[in-house]
Amino acid sequence: MKHKVAHLPVAASILALAFSLANPALAQGTAAGVLIENTAEASYDSGASTVTIRSNTVTIKVDEILDVSTAAQSVSQPDGATAVFAFNVQNTGNGSEAFNLVVSPSQPGNDYDVTVTQLVIDDGDGVYEPGIDVVLPSGSPTPVIAADSGITVFVVATIPATAQDGDVTSLKLDAVAITGSGTPGTVFIGQGDSGSDAVVGASTANQGAAQSLTVGIASVSLGKTATVVDPFSGSESVPGAIVTYSLVAPVSGSGSVRNLHVIDAIPAGTTYQSGTLTLDGNPLTDAVDADAGTATSSGIDVSLGTQASGSSHTVTFKVKIN
């Protein structure tokens, strides 16, 4: 009798998380390990009576078919450095089975190759959730998957710093039955459910799928201008003149940037003019509060958070020349 071990400390709870696709491939008929029993009967007349006799009972144990399908589901780039590839691994055999997962990040035509950091088993909602979904220990197979059921596997990878906006990469995920794989019809004696034989099905018990990511990388440029109004309604940089600084931060590329701050120091020889900080023409308070900006006698800081490519923001503030 075979023992398919998930090799995960929370294997029992993970099993409940396996789910089927909306239109899954059907398992291979009668469940593995089921006993098909049959007894024949004959009757005949002998003298004044009818005699009924029964044959011996013939028992056949249904063997396990080893079959699997792997399908690409989605790919995302949560930030500029991480890619998450989602795959469905479906047990299309007629018995329970776990599968070894093999990831191949080097594919023909790649502009760059990602570095795989984790294989993660989804909790059943189809959404990659770090800290909630279960990380598969290195070298471990999937949890045992029931016939006609599947799991979503997230391949988490790091995008190299050398990747450019618009570059393309692909990776492939193969799922291989832990009982064995090979030419259809290959038999593993006694290795199926309930001690049945395990027979490799049409999929060869080894199926893979690939999917691609077009990397989106954004960058920020920062331009600064100054306008001067002197005490005589001119534009000379004399003591007492007011200087308005304008900082423009456009985001380019096809991705987004996170935690964007526009920061500027108050120049020596000048004094910050309280209450003059603005974002896109809207006034900001100088204090640390709910709005995006802060300003002190030493400098300004405006937090823009996550910004998508194509966006642009303008920060202004005023100083007086001492």
C-alpha positions as CSV (number, residue, x, y, z in Angstrom):
1,M,0.0,0.0,0.0
2,K,1.3,3.4,-0.9
3,H,1.4,6.3,1.5
4,K,1.2,9.8,-0.2
5,V,2.6,12.2,2.3
6,A,2.1,16.0,1.8
7,H,5.3,16.8,3.8
8,L,3.7,19.9,5.2
9,P,3.0,20.4,8.9
10,V,-0.4,21.8,8.0
11,A,-1.2,19.2,5.2
12,A,-4.6,18.3,6.7
13,S,-5.9,21.9,6.6
14,I,-4.4,22.5,3.2
15,L,-6.4,19.6,1.7
16,A,-9.6,21.4,2.5
17,L,-8.4,24.3,0.4
18,A,-8.1,22.4,-2.9
19,F,-10.7,23.4,-5.4
20,S,-11.9,22.6,-8.9
21,L,-12.0,24.9,-11.9
22,A,-15.3,25.9,-13.3
23,N,-15.0,23.3,-16.0
24,P,-12.5,20.7,-14.7
25,A,-11.4,17.7,-16.6
26,L,-13.3,14.6,-15.3
27,A,-11.4,12.0,-13.4
28,Q,-10.9,8.6,-15.0
29,G,-14.1,6.9,-14.1
30,T,-14.5,4.6,-11.0
31,A,-12.4,5.6,-8.1
32,A,-9.2,3.8,-7.5
33,G,-9.3,1.0,-4.9
34,V,-13.0,0.2,-5.4
35,L,-13.7,-3.5,-5.4
36,I,-15.8,-4.8,-8.3
37,E,-17.4,-8.1,-7.2
38,N,-19.4,-10.5,-9.3
39,T,-21.0,-13.9,-8.6
40,A,-22.7,-16.0,-11.3
41,E,-25.7,-18.2,-10.8
42,A,-27.1,-21.2,-12.6
43,S,-30.4,-23.1,-12.1
44,Y,-31.6,-26.4,-13.4
45,D,-34.4,-28.9,-12.9
46,S,-33.4,-32.2,-11.3
47,G,-36.3,-34.6,-10.9
48,A,-39.2,-32.9,-9.2
49,S,-37.1,-29.9,-7.9
50,T,-35.2,-26.9,-9.2
51,V,-31.6,-26.5,-8.1
52,T,-29.8,-23.2,-7.9
53,I,-26.1,-23.0,-7.6
54,R,-23.7,-20.0,-7.3
55,S,-20.2,-19.7,-8.7
56,N,-17.2,-18.4,-6.8
57,T,-17.1,-14.6,-6.4
58,V,-14.6,-12.8,-8.6
59,T,-13.2,-9.6,-7.1
60,I,-11.4,-7.0,-9.1
61,K,-9.8,-4.0,-7.5
62,V,-9.9,-0.8,-9.7
63,D,-6.4,0.4,-10.5
64,E,-5.4,4.0,-10.1
65,I,-4.9,6.1,-13.3
66,L,-2.2,8.7,-12.9
67,D,-3.2,11.8,-14.8
68,V,-2.7,15.6,-14.3
69,S,-3.3,18.9,-16.1
70,T,-1.5,22.2,-15.5
71,A,-2.9,25.5,-16.7
72,A,-1.7,29.0,-16.6
73,Q,-4.1,31.3,-14.8
74,S,-2.7,34.8,-14.4
75,V,0.5,36.8,-13.8
76,S,0.9,40.0,-11.9
77,Q,3.7,42.4,-10.8
78,P,2.8,43.6,-7.3
79,D,5.8,46.0,-7.3
80,G,8.7,46.7,-9.5
81,A,10.8,43.9,-8.2
82,T,8.3,41.0,-7.8
83,A,6.3,38.8,-10.2
84,V,3.6,36.3,-9.2
85,F,2.7,33.6,-11.7
86,A,-0.5,31.7,-10.9
87,F,-1.1,28.1,-12.2
88,N,-3.9,25.5,-11.6
89,V,-2.7,22.0,-11.0
90,Q,-5.6,19.6,-11.5
91,N,-5.6,15.9,-10.6
92,T,-7.5,14.3,-13.5
93,G,-6.8,10.8,-12.4
94,N,-9.2,8.5,-10.4
95,G,-7.3,8.5,-7.2
96,S,-5.7,10.8,-4.7
97,E,-2.3,12.0,-5.6
98,A,0.4,14.6,-4.8
99,F,2.6,16.2,-7.4
100,N,6.2,17.4,-7.5
101,L,6.5,20.9,-9.0
102,V,9.3,21.9,-11.3
103,V,9.8,25.5,-12.3
104,S,11.8,26.4,-15.3
105,P,12.4,30.2,-15.5
106,S,14.7,30.1,-18.5
107,Q,12.6,29.9,-21.7
108,P,13.4,30.6,-25.3
109,G,13.0,34.3,-26.2
110,N,13.2,35.7,-22.7
111,D,14.6,39.2,-22.5
112,Y,15.6,38.3,-18.9
113,D,15.1,35.4,-16.5
114,V,13.4,35.8,-13.1
115,T,14.8,34.2,-9.9
116,V,12.2,32.0,-8.3
117,T,11.9,32.6,-4.5
118,Q,8.8,30.7,-3.4
119,L,6.1,28.3,-4.4
120,V,2.9,29.1,-2.6
121,I,-0.3,27.1,-2.2
122,D,-3.4,29.3,-2.5
123,D,-5.9,29.2,0.4
124,G,-8.8,28.8,-2.1
125,D,-9.7,32.4,-2.9
126,G,-7.5,32.7,-6.0
127,V,-5.7,35.7,-4.6
128,Y,-2.0,35.8,-3.7
129,E,-1.8,36.8,0.0
130,P,1.6,36.8,1.6
131,G,1.5,35.5,5.1
132,I,-1.9,33.8,4.6
133,D,-1.3,31.4,1.7
134,V,1.0,28.5,2.6
135,V,4.6,28.5,1.4
136,L,5.6,25.1,0.0
137,P,8.9,24.0,1.6
138,S,11.7,23.6,-0.9
139,G,11.7,20.2,-2.5
140,S,8.3,19.2,-1.1
141,P,5.4,18.0,-3.3
142,T,2.0,19.5,-3.2
143,P,-0.6,18.4,-0.7
144,V,-2.5,15.3,-1.7
145,I,-5.2,16.3,-4.2
146,A,-8.4,14.3,-4.5
147,A,-9.6,13.1,-7.9
148,D,-11.4,15.8,-9.9
149,S,-9.9,18.5,-7.6
150,G,-7.2,21.1,-8.1
151,I,-5.1,23.7,-6.4
152,T,-3.8,27.1,-7.4
153,V,0.0,27.4,-7.1
154,F,1.7,30.8,-7.0
155,V,5.2,31.0,-8.3
156,V,6.8,34.0,-6.7
157,A,9.9,35.4,-8.4
158,T,12.2,38.4,-8.3
159,I,12.7,40.6,-11.4
160,P,16.3,41.5,-11.9
161,A,17.4,45.1,-11.6
162,T,18.7,45.0,-15.2
163,A,15.2,44.4,-16.6
164,Q,13.8,47.3,-18.7
165,D,10.3,48.6,-19.1
166,G,8.5,46.5,-21.7
167,D,10.9,43.5,-21.5
168,V,9.2,40.1,-21.6
169,T,10.0,36.9,-19.6
170,S,8.3,33.5,-19.5
171,L,8.5,30.6,-17.0
172,K,7.1,27.1,-17.1
173,L,5.6,25.0,-14.3
174,D,5.5,21.2,-14.6
175,A,3.5,18.9,-12.2
176,V,4.7,15.3,-12.0
177,A,2.8,12.6,-10.0
178,I,4.9,11.5,-7.0
179,T,3.9,7.9,-7.6
180,G,5.5,8.0,-11.0
181,S,5.3,9.1,-14.6
182,G,6.2,7.9,-18.0
183,T,4.8,6.3,-21.1
184,P,1.0,5.8,-20.9
185,G,0.3,2.3,-19.7
186,T,3.3,2.2,-17.4
187,V,2.4,0.2,-14.3
188,F,3.5,0.8,-10.7
189,I,2.5,-2.4,-8.9
190,G,0.7,-1.9,-5.6
191,Q,1.4,1.8,-5.6
192,G,-2.2,3.0,-6.2
193,D,-4.9,3.9,-3.7
194,S,-5.8,1.0,-1.3
195,G,-3.0,-1.1,-2.6
196,S,-4.2,-1.1,-6.2
197,D,-1.8,-0.8,-9.1
198,A,-1.1,2.7,-10.4
199,V,-1.2,3.1,-14.2
200,V,0.2,6.1,-16.1
201,G,-2.6,7.8,-18.1
202,A,-2.7,9.7,-21.3
203,S,-1.1,12.8,-19.8
204,T,2.1,10.8,-18.9
205,A,1.4,12.0,-15.3
206,N,3.7,14.9,-16.2
207,Q,2.2,18.1,-17.6
208,G,3.4,21.7,-17.7
209,A,2.2,25.1,-18.7
210,A,4.1,28.4,-19.4
211,Q,3.1,32.0,-19.2
212,S,4.7,35.3,-19.9
213,L,5.1,38.7,-18.1
214,T,5.7,42.0,-19.8
215,V,7.5,43.9,-17.1
216,G,6.2,47.3,-16.2
217,I,8.8,49.6,-14.7
218,A,8.2,53.3,-13.9
219,S,10.7,56.1,-13.1
220,V,10.4,59.6,-11.8
221,S,12.1,62.7,-13.1
222,L,12.1,65.9,-11.0
223,G,12.4,69.4,-12.4
224,K,12.8,72.6,-10.4
225,T,12.2,76.2,-11.3
226,A,12.2,79.5,-9.3
227,T,10.5,82.8,-9.8
228,V,11.5,86.0,-7.9
229,V,9.4,89.0,-6.9
230,D,11.4,91.8,-5.2
231,P,10.0,94.5,-2.8
232,F,9.9,96.9,-5.8
233,S,7.6,94.7,-7.9
234,G,10.6,93.6,-10.0
235,S,12.3,90.3,-10.3
236,E,15.7,91.0,-8.7
237,S,17.2,88.7,-6.1
238,V,17.6,91.3,-3.4
239,P,17.1,90.9,0.4
240,G,13.4,90.9,1.1
241,A,12.6,89.3,-2.3
242,I,10.1,86.4,-2.3
243,V,11.3,83.3,-4.2
244,T,8.6,80.7,-5.3
245,Y,10.1,77.3,-6.0
246,S,8.1,74.9,-8.2
247,L,9.0,71.2,-8.2
248,V,7.4,69.0,-11.0
249,A,7.6,65.2,-10.7
250,P,6.3,63.3,-13.8
251,V,6.2,59.5,-13.7
252,S,7.1,57.6,-16.9
253,G,7.2,54.0,-18.0
254,S,4.4,51.4,-17.9
255,G,4.3,50.5,-14.2
256,S,4.0,52.4,-11.0
257,V,6.3,53.7,-8.2
258,R,5.6,53.4,-4.5
259,N,6.3,55.6,-1.5
260,L,7.1,58.7,-3.7
261,H,8.3,61.7,-1.7
262,V,9.2,65.2,-3.0
263,I,11.7,66.7,-0.6
264,D,13.6,70.0,-0.7
265,A,15.8,71.8,1.8
266,I,15.3,75.5,2.6
267,P,18.3,77.2,1.0
268,A,20.8,78.9,3.3
269,G,20.3,82.7,3.3
270,T,16.5,82.4,3.1
271,T,13.6,81.9,5.4
272,Y,10.6,79.6,4.7
273,Q,7.3,81.5,4.4
274,S,4.8,79.7,6.6
275,G,1.6,78.4,4.9
276,T,2.9,78.5,1.4
277,L,3.3,74.8,0.7
278,T,1.0,73.5,-2.1
279,L,0.4,70.3,-4.0
280,D,-1.1,70.7,-7.5
281,G,-2.3,74.2,-6.6
282,N,-4.0,73.0,-3.4
283,P,-2.7,74.4,-0.1
284,L,-1.1,72.0,2.4
285,T,-0.6,72.6,6.1
286,D,2.9,72.8,7.4
287,A,2.1,70.5,10.4
288,V,2.4,66.7,10.5
289,D,-1.3,65.8,10.0
290,A,-3.7,64.1,7.6
291,D,-2.6,65.9,4.4
292,A,0.4,65.0,2.3
293,G,2.8,67.7,3.2
294,T,5.0,69.0,6.1
295,A,7.2,72.1,6.2
296,T,9.6,73.5,8.7
297,S,12.4,76.1,8.7
298,S,14.7,73.4,7.4
299,G,12.8,72.0,4.5
300,I,9.6,70.5,3.0
301,D,8.4,66.9,2.4
302,V,5.4,66.0,0.3
303,S,4.3,62.3,0.3
304,L,2.7,61.2,-3.0
305,G,2.4,57.5,-2.1
306,T,1.9,55.1,-5.1
307,Q,1.9,56.8,-8.5
308,A,1.2,55.2,-11.9
309,S,3.1,56.0,-15.0
310,G,1.6,59.0,-16.8
311,S,0.9,60.9,-13.6
312,S,2.6,64.2,-12.7
313,H,2.4,66.4,-9.6
314,T,3.6,69.9,-8.8
315,V,4.8,71.1,-5.4
316,T,5.4,74.8,-4.7
317,F,6.6,76.7,-1.7
318,K,8.0,80.2,-0.9
319,V,11.0,81.6,0.8
320,K,12.3,85.1,1.6
321,I,15.8,86.2,0.9
322,N,17.3,87.3,4.2
